[in-house]
Amino acid sequence: MAETMQGLHRSARCAEIGKEAIGREVTLMGWVQKNRNKGGIIFVDLRDRSGVMQLIFENGSIDEEGFEKAGKLRSEYVIAVTGTVEARSGAVNENLATGEIEIRVRSLRILSEAQTPPFPIEEDSKTKEELRLKHRYLDLRRPDLQKNLKMRSQTAALVREYFIKEGFLEIETPMLTKSTPEGARDYLVPSRVHPGTFYALPQSPQIFKQLLMCSGCDRYFQIARCFRDEDLRADRQPEFTQIDLEMSFVDVDDVIDVNERLLAKLFREMLGVEVSLPIARMTWQEAMDRFGSDKPDLRFGMELQDVTEVVKGCGFAVFQSAIEQGGSVRGINAKGLGGMSRKKIDKLVDFAKDFGARGLAWAAVGEDGSMKSSFAKFMSEEEMGCLVKAMSGQPGDLLLFAADKNKVVYDVLGNLRLELARQQELLDKSEYKFVWITEFPLLEWSEEENRYTAMHHPFTMPMEEDLEFLDTNPGRVRAKAYDIVLNGTELGGGSVRIHQNHIQEKMFQVLGFTKEEAYEQFGFLLRAFQYGVPPHAGLAYGLDRLVMLMAGTDSIRDVIAFPKVKDASDLMAEAPSVVDEKQLEELQIAALKKE
């Protein structure tokens, strides 16, 4: 039967005690990890968030009733013990922080009994994620997840400390705000007081942080909750946390400088890793041409090669057709993989098709210089020789080519490059390769909407030297935007904002908004801009993604206490759920049933 604390006070957490405490009396509390009954002596591993401590129950050290209770302890019982710290009587456990000591227990209280958990509480659990997320409160007892949550907490504390020292003000922005049409879908919240109207949960604090710059706050930051109703991936959730900031009277270099120093501090203090400053910069175009991605992973080579000019006029119709339609032919050299089996190459072809390719041309250079290829018969020996030379092909190499519109070619080869790196185990999680990607296109053409849309958002400043093309060639205009990328993951992104009315009006015009529509959606920001707005710029990081990479895990679910699954549902809380009819009536909402 469960007992009470009755005036007991915990003197330390399990792994906060070391050899220096030998001979001292301590009181520990936590969960039973293991119970090993050896007859006259019982060993129990006690676990709390700091780690594990071995307890010894022995007749003579503890009374008969206490020894009997110890024999009944089962996994996940919550107990309190008082006893003396001793040097380990058995072999030292070098895998434990407390491996040189143990506690000889004098008294035991069972604070809470426990049923047998549906899965073992252990590090690197092999239990299916769905079962673990259904019982997330048990899953979070695992030492690796406890470690991740601790890292997240410490990271947030360091971020706050850094920005406050840099003169930033921490300011909260509203959670209930106005829905805007640009970007991802909003989560809507019905208003009871204003029937038929809706708030939106913020996708980001973007407009409010710009208003704070109009308000003279000068430097703002916030660890902000954000919400986007979009399809999920390993590094996406419907609700997530941003490290958000905005600065007045600054340009690109100022924002990059303050953020590089933040990253250097975080990686030094959290991981003991020195980030070399300044971090390298690469334009968006260079990143796409070299890596097929605007978030390139620089931990390995295998860069894209443009061979359009080399194969122009060759006999291979697939290459010629792509070039004639304004596309390109590009390839990657998978060094040393020329001996790959046909079956594995066919799997790479299927992989490429998943990213929009109609196929994948390949050529394997044998160790003896001979050639196997899916397309060599359509080209002369001289043309093939020029192509292999352009690709720096050596005996033993596998050359892979995509031919299509640039967007498809980039997507196919960028993802193929990563897949080959995964297969060859080239992705070292202990290596950290940062890069700034700059000079993004300001706009991208939407076939669906038959208009230009903002690649970032409508308030992003064009590069001054490209302003003249806003009227004549909007697709050519580059943005004063920048992303910080680590190991192929976008950690954060931002831009210099438009602060001049005539440029903002022109931007809305290019995006297809009338002046009335622009004011209907963003009126409160545009009206504020009429009263003197400083030049300003900002950036936002995904805190979840940042901690995920620092913790060396593959999913942001591993660094969020209570995450959602792929369909945006919470398996533990069973949300979303149907609500009471009375609640819907009060909100004047009817739920339509789909056939």
C-alpha positions in Angstrom: 0.0 0.0 0.0 1.3 3.5 -0.9 2.8 5.6 1.9 3.1 9.3 2.3 6.2 11.5 2.4 5.6 12.2 6.1 8.3 14.9 6.4 10.9 13.2 4.3 13.0 15.5 2.1 15.0 14.4 -0.9 18.7 15.4 -0.3 19.8 14.9 -3.9 19.0 13.3 -7.3 20.5 9.9 -8.0 23.4 10.9 -10.3 24.2 14.1 -8.4 26.1 12.0 -5.7 29.7 11.1 -6.3 32.6 9.3 -4.4 33.1 12.4 -2.2 29.8 11.6 -0.5 31.0 8.1 0.8 30.0 7.8 4.4 27.2 10.4 4.2 23.5 9.7 4.8 21.2 10.6 1.9 17.5 10.4 1.0 16.7 9.6 -2.6 13.4 9.3 -4.4 12.6 7.9 -7.8 11.4 4.9 -9.9 12.5 1.3 -9.6 14.4 0.4 -12.8 15.4 -3.2 -11.8 15.1 -5.5 -8.8 17.6 -8.4 -8.3 16.8 -10.6 -5.3 19.8 -12.7 -4.3 18.2 -14.2 -1.2 19.8 -12.5 1.8 20.6 -9.4 -0.2 18.5 -7.3 -2.7 19.9 -5.0 -5.3 17.6 -2.3 -6.7 18.4 0.2 -9.5 16.7 3.5 -8.6 16.1 5.9 -11.5 15.3 9.6 -11.7 15.9 12.2 -14.4 19.6 12.6 -13.5 20.4 8.9 -13.9 20.6 5.6 -11.9 21.8 4.7 -8.4 22.3 1.1 -7.1 20.6 0.4 -3.8 21.5 -2.4 -1.4 18.9 -3.9 1.0 20.4 -6.4 3.4 19.2 -8.0 6.7 20.9 -6.1 9.5 21.1 -2.8 7.6 17.3 -2.6 7.3 14.6 -4.0 9.6 12.8 -7.2 8.6 9.6 -5.3 7.5 11.7 -3.1 5.2 13.6 -6.0 3.8 10.3 -7.8 3.0 8.9 -4.7 1.3 12.1 -4.4 -0.8 11.5 -8.0 -2.0 8.1 -6.9 -3.4 9.4 -3.9 -5.4 8.6 -4.1 -9.1 9.5 -2.1 -12.1 8.3 1.6 -12.0 7.3 1.6 -8.3 7.9 5.0 -6.9 10.0 4.8 -3.7 11.9 6.9 -1.1 14.9 5.5 0.6 17.3 6.8 3.3 20.7 5.2 3.6 24.5 5.6 3.6 26.7 6.1 0.6 29.3 3.4 0.2 32.0 2.4 -2.3 30.7 -0.4 -4.5 31.2 -3.8 -3.0 31.2 -5.5 -6.5 32.8 -4.5 -9.7 32.7 -0.8 -10.7 30.2 -0.1 -13.5 32.0 2.3 -15.8 28.9 2.9 -17.9 27.2 4.7 -15.0 28.0 8.1 -13.6 27.3 6.5 -10.2 29.2 3.3 -11.0 31.7 3.5 -8.2 29.2 3.9 -5.3 25.9 2.4 -4.0 23.5 3.2 -1.2 23.1 0.8 1.8 19.4 1.4 2.6 18.3 1.9 6.2 14.6 2.7 5.5 12.2 2.3 2.6 8.9 3.9 1.7 6.8 2.8 -1.2 5.2 6.1 -2.4 3.3 4.6 -5.3 2.8 1.1 -6.8 2.8 0.6 -10.6 1.2 -1.8 -13.1 3.6 -3.6 -15.5 4.3 -1.0 -18.2 3.3 -1.9 -21.8 6.9 -1.6 -22.9 10.4 -1.5 -21.2 11.6 1.9 -20.0 15.0 1.8 -21.6 17.3 3.9 -23.7 17.1 3.5 -27.5 13.7 1.8 -27.3 12.8 -0.6 -30.1 9.1 -0.4 -29.2 6.9 0.9 -32.0 6.6 4.7 -31.9 2.8 4.6 -32.0 2.6 2.5 -28.7 5.2 4.8 -27.1 3.4 8.0 -28.1 0.1 6.6 -26.8 1.8 6.2 -23.4 4.1 9.3 -23.8 4.2 9.9 -20.0 6.0 6.5 -19.8 8.1 7.0 -22.9 9.4 10.3 -21.4 10.9 8.4 -18.5 13.5 7.0 -20.9 17.0 8.5 -20.1 17.6 9.5 -23.8 14.3 11.5 -24.0 15.0 13.1 -20.5 18.4 14.1 -21.8 16.8 15.7 -24.9 14.3 17.7 -22.8 17.1 18.9 -20.6 19.1 20.0 -23.6 16.0 21.9 -25.0 15.5 23.7 -21.7 19.2 24.7 -21.4 19.2 25.8 -25.0 16.2 28.1 -24.4 17.8 29.5 -21.3 21.1 30.3 -23.2 19.1 31.9 -26.0 17.3 34.2 -23.5 20.6 35.1 -21.7 22.3 35.9 -25.0 19.6 38.1 -26.5 19.1 40.0 -23.3 22.8 40.8 -23.1 22.7 41.9 -26.7 20.0 44.5 -25.8 16.9 42.7 -27.1 13.6 42.9 -25.3 11.5 39.7 -24.8 8.0 40.6 -25.9 5.0 38.3 -26.3 2.8 38.7 -29.4 -0.9 37.5 -29.6 -2.0 33.9 -30.1 -5.4 34.9 -31.4 -4.9 37.0 -34.5 -6.2 37.7 -38.0 -6.2 35.0 -40.8 -4.0 35.9 -43.8 -4.1 34.2 -47.2 -0.4 33.9 -47.9 1.7 30.9 -46.6 0.4 27.7 -45.1 -3.2 27.0 -44.0 -4.2 28.7 -40.7 -5.7 27.0 -37.7 -9.0 28.9 -37.1 -10.6 29.6 -33.8 -14.3 30.6 -33.8 -15.4 33.7 -31.8 -18.4 33.2 -29.6 -18.7 37.0 -29.0 -18.6 37.8 -32.7 -20.7 35.0 -34.3 -19.5 33.9 -37.8 -16.0 35.4 -37.4 -12.8 33.6 -36.6 -9.4 34.2 -35.1 -6.4 32.5 -36.6 -3.5 30.9 -34.5 -0.3 32.6 -35.6 1.9 30.8 -38.3 4.6 33.2 -37.0 4.7 36.5 -35.2 5.8 38.2 -38.5 3.4 41.2 -38.7 3.5 41.9 -34.9 7.3 41.9 -34.7 7.4 44.4 -37.6 4.8 46.5 -35.7 7.2 46.4 -32.7 9.9 47.9 -34.9 7.4 50.6 -35.8 6.8 51.1 -32.1 10.4 51.9 -31.5 11.2 48.7 -29.6 14.4 48.5 -31.7 15.4 44.9 -30.8 12.8 42.2 -30.1 13.0 38.4 -29.4 10.6 35.8 -28.3 10.5 32.0 -27.9 7.2 31.8 -29.8 4.6 29.1 -30.3 3.5 28.8 -34.0 0.8 26.8 -35.7 0.5 25.6 -39.3 -2.2 23.3 -40.7 0.1 21.5 -43.2 1.2 18.0 -44.0 3.8 16.6 -41.6 7.3 15.3 -42.1 10.0 14.1 -39.6 11.0 17.8 -39.0 7.5 19.3 -39.0 4.7 19.5 -36.5 1.3 21.4 -36.6 2.5 23.3 -33.5 6.1 24.2 -33.1 8.4 26.7 -31.4 10.4 29.5 -33.0 13.3 31.5 -31.7 12.0 34.7 -33.2 13.9 38.1 -33.5 13.7 41.4 -35.3 16.1 44.4 -35.3 15.8 48.0 -36.4 18.4 50.1 -38.4 20.2 47.1 -39.7 21.0 45.3 -43.0 21.9 41.7 -43.9 25.3 41.7 -42.3 24.1 42.9 -38.9 21.5 40.2 -38.6 23.9 37.5 -39.7 26.6 38.7 -37.2 24.3 38.6 -34.1 23.0 35.1 -35.1 26.4 33.6 -35.9 27.6 34.6 -32.4 24.5 33.0 -30.9 25.1 29.7 -32.7 28.8 29.8 -31.7 27.7 30.3 -28.0 25.1 27.5 -28.2 27.4 24.9 -29.8 30.3 25.8 -27.5 28.3 25.6 -24.2 25.9 22.8 -25.1 28.2 20.5 -27.1 31.8 21.7 -26.6 31.9 22.3 -30.4 33.7 25.4 -31.8 31.8 27.0 -34.7 34.3 28.7 -37.0 33.2 32.3 -37.7 32.3 33.8 -40.0 30.1 31.1 -41.3 30.5 30.5 -45.1 27.9 32.1 -47.4 26.5 30.8 -50.7 24.0 32.3 -53.0 20.7 30.4 -53.7 21.7 29.9 -57.3 25.1 28.5 -56.4 23.5 26.1 -53.9 21.0 24.8 -56.5 23.7 24.4 -59.2 26.2 22.6 -56.9 23.9 20.6 -54.6 20.4 20.7 -56.2 19.0 22.1 -52.9 18.7 25.4 -51.1 19.6 23.5 -47.9 22.8 21.8 -49.0 24.5 19.1 -46.8 28.2 20.0 -47.0 29.5 17.0 -45.1 30.3 15.2 -48.3 31.0 16.0 -52.0 29.2 14.4 -54.9 28.3 17.8 -56.3 26.1 18.3 -59.4 27.8 18.9 -62.8 26.1 20.8 -65.6 26.9 18.9 -68.8 24.2 20.6 -71.0 26.8 22.1 -73.3 28.8 18.9 -73.5 25.8 16.8 -74.7 24.2 19.5 -76.9 23.7 18.0 -80.4 24.3 14.4 -79.3 22.2 11.5 -80.5 20.4 10.8 -77.2 16.8 12.1 -77.7 16.1 12.3 -73.9 19.0 14.8 -73.5 18.1 16.7 -76.6 14.4 17.0 -75.8 15.2 18.5 -72.3 17.6 21.0 -73.8 15.2 22.1 -76.5 12.5 22.7 -73.9 14.7 25.1 -72.0 15.8 22.5 -69.4 19.3 21.1 -68.6 21.3 17.9 -68.3 23.2 17.5 -65.1 24.9 14.6 -63.4 26.6 13.4 -60.2 29.7 11.2 -59.9 29.2 8.5 -57.3 32.9 7.8 -56.8 33.8 4.1 -56.4 30.3 2.8 -57.0 30.8 1.7 -60.6 30.5 -1.9 -59.5 26.9 -1.4 -58.2 24.6 -4.2 -59.3 21.9 -3.6 -62.0 19.3 -4.3 -59.4 20.5 -1.6 -57.1 20.9 0.9 -60.0 17.2 0.1 -61.0 16.3 1.0 -57.4 18.0 4.4 -57.8 16.0 4.9 -61.1 12.8 4.2 -59.1 13.9 6.6 -56.4 14.5 9.3 -59.0 11.0 8.8 -60.4 9.6 9.6 -56.9 11.0 13.1 -57.3 9.5 13.8 -60.8 12.1 12.2 -63.1 10.9 10.2 -66.1 14.0 8.1 -65.8 17.6 8.2 -64.8 20.5 7.8 -67.3 23.6 6.1 -66.0 27.1 5.0 -67.0 29.4 2.8 -64.9 33.1 3.0 -65.6 34.7 -0.4 -65.1 38.0 -0.8 -63.2 39.5 -1.7 -66.6 38.1 1.5 -68.2 35.3 -0.4 -70.0 31.8 1.1 -70.0 28.3 -0.1 -69.1 25.5 2.4 -69.7 21.8 2.9 -70.2 22.3 5.3 -73.1 25.9 4.8 -74.6 24.3 3.2 -77.8 22.7 6.5 -78.6 26.0 8.4 -78.5 29.3 8.2 -80.4 32.4 6.9 -78.6 33.9 10.4 -78.8 30.7 12.0 -77.2 30.7 9.5 -74.4 34.4 10.1 -73.8 33.8 13.9 -73.6 30.9 13.3 -71.2 33.0 11.0 -68.9 35.8 13.6 -68.9 33.4 16.5 -68.0 32.2 14.4 -65.1 35.8 13.7 -63.9 34.9 10.0 -64.4 37.6 7.5 -63.3 37.7 3.7 -63.4 35.3 2.4 -60.7 32.9 5.5 -60.9 29.1 5.5 -61.4 27.8 8.5 -63.3 24.1 9.4 -62.9 22.3 11.9 -65.1 18.9 13.7 -65.0 17.5 15.7 -68.0 14.4 17.8 -67.6 13.3 21.3 -66.5 15.8 22.7 -64.1 13.4 22.4 -61.1 13.0 18.7 -61.7 16.7 18.1 -62.3 17.7 19.9 -59.1 15.1 18.0 -57.1 16.0 14.6 -58.5 19.8 14.9 -58.2 19.7 16.8 -54.9 17.7 14.0 -53.3 19.7 11.2 -55.1 22.9 12.7 -53.8 21.5 12.4 -50.2 20.3 8.9 -50.8 23.7 7.8 -52.0 25.3 9.4 -49.0 22.9 7.6 -46.6 23.7 4.3 -48.4 27.4 4.9 -48.1 27.1 6.1 -44.4 28.7 9.4 -45.2 26.5 11.4 -42.9 28.4 11.9 -39.6 26.1 13.3 -36.9 29.1 14.5 -34.9 30.2 16.8 -37.8 28.5 20.2 -38.0 28.7 22.1 -41.4 26.9 25.4 -41.3 26.3 27.6 -44.4 24.2 30.8 -45.0 22.2 30.7 -48.2 21.6 34.2 -49.6 20.0 36.0 -52.5 16.9 33.8 -52.8 14.5 34.5 -55.7 12.0 37.1 -54.4 9.1 35.4 -56.2 8.1 32.0 -57.5 5.5 31.3 -60.2 2.4 29.3 -59.1 0.9 27.2 -61.9 -2.1 26.5 -59.7 -2.9 30.2 -59.1 -1.4 31.5 -62.4 0.5 34.3 -60.6 3.7 35.0 -58.8 3.7 34.2 -55.0 6.3 35.4 -52.5 9.0 32.8 -51.8 9.2 34.0 -48.2 6.5 36.6 -47.5 5.1 39.8 -49.1 7.2 42.1 -46.8 10.7 40.8 -48.1 12.9 43.5 -49.5 14.2 43.0 -53.1 17.9 43.5 -53.7 18.3 47.2 -54.6 20.1 46.4 -57.9 17.1 44.3 -59.0 14.3 46.8 -58.2 14.2 47.9 -61.9 13.1 44.3 -62.9 9.9 44.3 -60.7 7.9 45.6 -63.7 9.6 43.9 -66.6 10.9 40.6 -65.3 9.7 39.8 -61.8 11.1 36.3 -61.8 14.6 37.7 -62.1 14.4 39.7 -58.9 16.5 38.5 -55.9 15.5 39.0 -52.3 17.5 40.3 -49.4 16.7 37.0 -47.7 18.9 34.5 -45.9 18.6 31.0 -44.5 21.0 29.4 -42.0 21.5 25.7 -42.9 23.1 22.9 -40.9 23.9 19.5 -42.3 21.2 19.8 -45.0 18.5 21.1 -42.6 17.2 24.6 -42.6 17.6 25.9 -39.1 16.1 29.3 -39.7 15.4 32.0 -42.2 14.8 35.7 -42.4 15.1 38.8 -44.5 15.4 42.5 -44.6 11.9 43.9 -44.7 10.4 46.5 -47.0 10.0 49.8 -45.2 9.3 52.1 -48.1 5.6 52.4 -49.1 6.2 52.6 -52.9 8.1 49.4 -52.9 5.5 47.6 -50.7 2.7 48.8 -53.0 4.7 47.6 -56.0 5.2 44.2 -54.3 1.5 43.7 -53.7 0.8 44.7 -57.3 3.2 42.0 -58.6 1.6 39.5 -56.3 -1.8 40.3 -57.8 -3.3 42.2 -54.9 -5.3 45.4 -55.5 -4.6 48.2 -53.1 -8.0 47.5 -51.4 -7.2 43.7 -51.0 -3.8 44.5 -49.6 -5.4 46.8 -47.0 -8.1 44.3 -46.2 -5.5 41.7 -45.3 -2.6 43.7 -43.9 -4.2 47.1 -43.3 -3.0 47.4 -39.6 0.6 47.0 -40.7 0.4 49.2 -43.8 -1.3 52.0 -41.7 1.4 51.8 -39.1 4.0 52.3 -41.9 2.4 55.7 -42.6 3.8 57.0 -39.3 7.5 56.5 -39.7 9.0 53.0 -39.9 12.7 52.3 -39.4 14.6 50.0 -41.8 14.4 46.6 -40.1 15.2 42.9 -40.6 14.9 39.7 -38.7 15.1 35.9 -38.6 13.4 33.0 -36.9 14.8 29.6 -36.0 13.0 26.3 -35.5 13.9 25.6 -31.9 12.7 22.0 -32.3 15.0 21.4 -35.4 17.9 23.1 -33.7 17.7 20.9 -30.6 17.1 17.8 -32.8 20.4 18.3 -34.6 22.3 19.1 -31.4 20.8 16.0 -29.8 21.8 13.8 -32.8 18.3 12.5 -33.3 16.4 12.0 -36.6 13.0 13.4 -35.6 11.7 16.5 -33.8 9.3 14.3 -32.0 12.3 13.2 -29.9 12.8 16.7 -28.5 9.1 17.7 -28.0 7.5 16.6 -24.8 4.0 15.8 -26.3 4.3 15.7 -30.1 1.6 14.9 -32.7 1.9 12.1 -35.3 1.8 12.4 -39.1 -2.0 13.0 -39.4 -1.6 15.8 -36.8 -3.4 13.8 -34.0 -2.3 13.3 -30.4 -2.4 9.5 -29.7 -2.1 10.1 -25.9 -4.7 12.8 -25.4 -6.9 11.5 -28.3 -7.1 14.9 -29.9 -8.7 16.2 -32.1 -12.0 15.0 -30.8 -15.7 15.6 -31.3 -17.1 18.4 -29.1 -20.4 18.8 -27.3 -23.3 20.0 -29.5 -23.9 22.8 -26.9 -20.5 24.2 -27.5 -21.1 24.3 -31.3 -24.5 26.0 -30.7 -22.9 28.7 -28.5 -20.4 29.3 -31.4 -23.2 29.2 -34.0 -21.3 26.5 -35.9 -22.7 23.4 -37.6 -20.4 20.5 -38.4 -21.0 19.1 -41.9 -20.8 15.3 -42.2 -19.0 14.1 -45.2 -20.5 11.2 -47.1 
